[in-house]
Amino acid sequence: MEGHGPGGVGTGNRNRPLSALILGIETSCDETAASVVGRDADGRPLILSNVVLSQVAEHAAFGGVVPEIAARAHVEAITGVVEAALADAGTGLGDLSAVAATLGPGLVGGLIVGAMTGKALAAARGLAFVGVNHLEGHALTPRLTDGIAYPYLVLLVSGGHTQILLVRGLGHYERWGTTIDDALGEAFDKTAKLLGLPEQGGAAVEKFARGGDPKRFALPRPMKGEKRLDFSFSGLKTAVRQAAQAVMPLADQDVADLCASFQAAAADSLADRIARALARFGAEFPNLAEPVLAVAGGVAANAAIRLRLEEACRTAGVRLIAPPLKLCGDNAAMIAYAGLERFEAGRLDGMDAPVRSRWPLDETVAPLIGFGRRGAKA
């Protein structure tokens, strides 16, 4: 179990008066997480605790997350994780104003565990309950870490999502672009599996890429030059497989070069899409004192991708905000903070609020049907 509290982003002086305290619970995939977040006397967010228990070991033998195993692991871990978060924060249930839990999107079994735990705690102690969209947690993380004002642009890159979102305000999100097939994190994971790398595919690809030649394999830059702001990574993943087959059997240097070439292609593709999004953002909001692009999600931890995004933002005169690595992946601090903003705005939920396996932030746009995968990408 990894604990990030007390301490962390914006913790400040623990002895200063606090406003509302929110317990956040996150169980949408393969991390069981709980966090306590509030504000100090000056209104700045405080992460009082952030406990994350990973299930990597439980799923390692299967080459991916098994929903049934994940749900059972959440059941076994949730009580201990919540207790640890409260203990790290030096608080009890009686000090809380509300409980926030992820209601989607994600694996239904895991979502049910977190949602029912959050609702039970809220009901037992007479607390408000707030249901949070996991993607909203990512989208609001730059307000937690850097206190930025609305509006701003978000690039959400994770194992399940690759989206460009305009964040106009709490609950007001516009999807400007999304993937037509694979999410970038998924492409990283599948590339790692194809090349026989360890689990935690994105981190493994990045590690091997450091010793590789990014120019050895001429891989495609999907969607580069397209006016639309959508992404595609299925073809890039296929190109990696074909390049690997052409040089079989793979030596260690082949693997490193393939990782470096794949990572460079992915970063180039992202940079091209983002440059176009930043141009649109500047045209729609020409009078912002400090325009911001925030990058969120697990892939945001990749140093090469951050570097390319920094270059694109510097060229456009936009500030790039990338959360600390511990807040890039799934965590409960972002859920607690989103719950705090919703609590302060009076946006509470009843005990009948359902979990949702798919839950797009912008529900005004139609799901995009991919060319490689038949099905809607939220």
N, C-alpha and C positions, 0 to 999 in steps of 0.2 A: 504494500500500500504506500502510495506516495502522497505526502502531505505538503501543502504549500502555505501553511498558516500556523500561527499568526505571522504576518509579514506578507511581502509581495507587492503588487502594484497598488500604489496610492494608500498604503496602510497608515502612514502618518503616526500620530501619537495615540496609542490605545486608550489613554486616560481622558481624552477629549470627549465632550458630549456627542452622542450619536443620535441620528434621526431614526427612522424606521429600520429595523433589521429584518432581512429576508433570508430564509433558508432556501437554497436552490438544490434541486435534485435532477441529475442527468443520467438516463439509462437507455438512450436511444440505440446504442450499438453494442460495443464490447468493452466499454469502461463504465464502472459503477462509480459515480462521483457525487459529492455533496459539498456545499460551500455556504458560508454566511457572508453577506455583503450589506453594507449600510453606507451612510454618509457622515462625514465629520461636521463640526459646527459651522464650517464655511461652505458646506454643500458638496465637498469633493467625495467621490466614491472611495470606499474603504473595503478591501478584501480582507476580512478577518480570518478566514480559513478557506482552503481549497484542497480537498482530499480526492485523489483519483486512484482507483484500484483497477489495473488493467487485467484483461482476460487473455492476453497473448498466449500464455502457456496452455490454457485450456483448448485453444483452437489450432495450435501449431501443427498438430498431426494431420489436420484436414485441409490445409492449404487455403484457408479462408474462414470467415466467421460462420458458425453453424447456429442458426437462430434458436433452436431448442436448448443447446448448451448455454448460449448467452443468457437466455431467460432464467434457467436454473441457477446460473452463477450469480445473477443479479439478486435472486431471492435469498441466496445464502449470504450475500455480502452486504445488502442494503442497510440492515440495522447497524452493523459495525461501522460502516462508512459514515452514516449520519451521526452516530454517537461521536466518532472521531472529529468530524467537522465542528460539532458543537463544542467539544472539549478544546480543540485548537483555538476556537474563537473566544473561549472563556465565557460562554453564555449558555443559557438553557432554553428550553421550549417556551417557558414563561416570558422570556425577554423578546420574543419574536413578534413582529406585526403580521407576517404572512409567510406562507410556504408556497414556493414556485416549483413546478415540475414540468419537464419536457413532455408535451403531448404528441409530438410528431415533428417532422417525419422521421421514420426509423423502423426498426424491427418491432412488430406489434407486441410480441411477448415481453420484451424488455421495457417498452413504453408502459405497458400495463403495470409492471412491478413498480416503476417509479411513480406513476400517476396515483396508484392506489395507496402507496406509502405516503405521498404528499397529502392526499385527501384525508387519509386516516389521521395523520398528525394534526392537520388543520381542524378537522371536526372534533377531535378529542380535546383540543386546547382552545376551541372557539376562535381560531385564527382565520384570516382571509386566505382564500386559495387562488392562485394565479396559474393558469395554463400557458406555457410558453412554446412558441415555435422555435425549434432548434436553430433554424436558419436566422431567425430574428436575433437569437443570442449571438451568433457570429457577427451579424450586421451591426449590432450595438456595441460590440467589444471596443471599438475605438473611442466611444464616449466613456467607457469604463476606464480605459488606460490613459487617454489623453484629453478627455473632457472637451472634445470638439463639438462645434455647433452644427445643427442641421442647416442646409442640406449638404450631403457629401456623397461620393461615389464609392461603391464597394465591389471589389473583385473577390468572390467567394470560390475558393478552389479546395476541394476535399475529395474524399474517396467516392462520394455519391453525387457531388454537385460541382459544376463549373458555370458560374453566372456572373454577369455584370448587373449590379443593382443600383438604382438611384434611391437614396434614403432621404426622402423629403421631410419626414418626421416620424414620430412613434406610430407604428401601424400603417404608415403611408410609404409604400415601396413600389418602384417601377422596375420591372425586368427589362433591361435593354438588350441582353444577349444571354444565350444559354447553349449547352452542348446539344448537338443533333444526334449524338450517339454515346460514346463513353465519357465519363468525367475524367479529368486529368489525373486525379489520385488513383482512380481505377486503372488507368493506362500505366501508371508507375507500378502499381502492384502486379499487374499482369506481365509487365516486362520483367520484373524481378523474378516472377515464377517461371517464365519462359527461359530465363538465363540460369535458373537453378540457384538463385540467391536466397538468403535466409528470409524469414518472415519480416514484417515491418518493411514492406517492399520499397516505399518511397525513400526511407532512410538508407536502405541497402544500395539502391541505385545511385543515390548521391555520393555515398562513400566510395563505391567502385569508380564512379565517374572522375573522381579527383586524380586518379592515376591513368586516365584514358585520353585518347586523342579525339576531340569532338568533331574533327574534320575528316576522319578516316572513312566513315560511311555516309553517303549522300542520302539522307533521309528527307522526306517531304515536310513542308511547313503548311499544315492544313489550314485552309481558309485565308491564307495570307493574301492581302490585297482586296478581299471581298468588302463591299460597302456595308453589308449587314454585320452585326456585331456578335454573331454566333460562333461557336467553336465546334471542332470535330477532331477526335483523336483516335478513332477506330483505324483509319488508314495508316496512321503513324505506327500504331501497335503492330499492324500487319506487316509493314515495311521492316520493322525490327526483326520479326520472325523470319522473313525471307532473307534478310541480310545474315542472320545467324545460321540459317540452313546452308547458305552459300559457302560458309567457312568452317563447317563442321569437320572434325570435332573441335569444340571451342577450347582454346588455351586461355589462361588467365588474362593475358593482354587483350585477346579478342573480346572477352566479357567487359573489361574496363573500357575499351574503345566503343563498344556498342552502348554501354551506359552513358558515356560522355556524349556520344552522337545523339542519342535519344533525348537526353536532358537539354542539349543545345537546341534541338528542333522544337521541343516543347516550350522552352523559354522564348525562342524567336516568335513562335505562334502567339503566345500570350502577349508579348510586347507589341506585336502588330495590332492585335484586337484592342488592346488597352490604349494605344496611341490614337486610334480612331474614336474610342469612347471618350477620351480626354478632350479631343477636339469638339465633340458634340457637347460635352459638359461645359466647356468654356463658352460655347456659343449660346447655350441656354441660360447660363448664369455668369454674365460678363462682369458683374459688379461685386463678386465675392472678394472680401479682403484677403482670404487665404483659402483658395480651393484645395480640397483634400481628396486623395484616393486612399482608401484603406484596403488592405489585403487581409483576408481572414480564411480560416480553414487549415487543415493539416498540411497542405502543400505549401502554405505560406512560410513554413519552416525551412524550405529549400533555399540555400544561400544563393545559388546561381540564378534562380528565378527572382529572388528579391533584388539582385543586382541589376537584372534587365529591366525590372519595373522601376527601379530608382532612376535608370537612364532615361526611360520614357517620361517619367514625371519631371525630371530636371529639364528636359527639352520643352515640355509643355508649361513649365512654371507652376507646377502643382506639388504640394507637399504629400509625400508618401508616408503613411502610418502603417507599420507592421507590428502586431502585438508581440510581447515576449513569447518565446518558444512554448512555455508551459500553458499559454492561453491560445495557441494556434489550433491544437487538436480539441477533441471533445473534452469539455470540462464543465463543472457546475457553477463556477464563478460567473460565466457569461449568462447562465440561466437565472441565477439569483439577481444579477444586475438588470436583465430584461424584466424580471419580476418586480424589481424595485421601481423602475420607470412606470410600469403598468399599474402598480399599487398606488403610486403618487398621482397618477392620472385617473384613478378610480375605475380602472378597467379590470374588474375581478371576474372570476368564473365560479359557476356552481359545481356542486359535487357530481353533476351529471355530464360534465364536459367530457367528450369522448377523446380517445387517442386516435391518431390518424397516421397511417403508413405513408401517405403522400399528403403534403401540405405546402403548396407553393406560397411564397410570400406575396407575390403579385397574382391575385386570383382573378384579375380582370383580363389577363391574356390567355389565349388558348394554349394548352400543352403542345410542345413541339414534337412532331413525329420524326424519329430519326430514320436515316436512309439505311443504316447498317443494322440497327436494332428495331424491331417492330414493337412499339409501345411508347407511351407518353413519358417524356422527361419533364418533371415538374419545374 
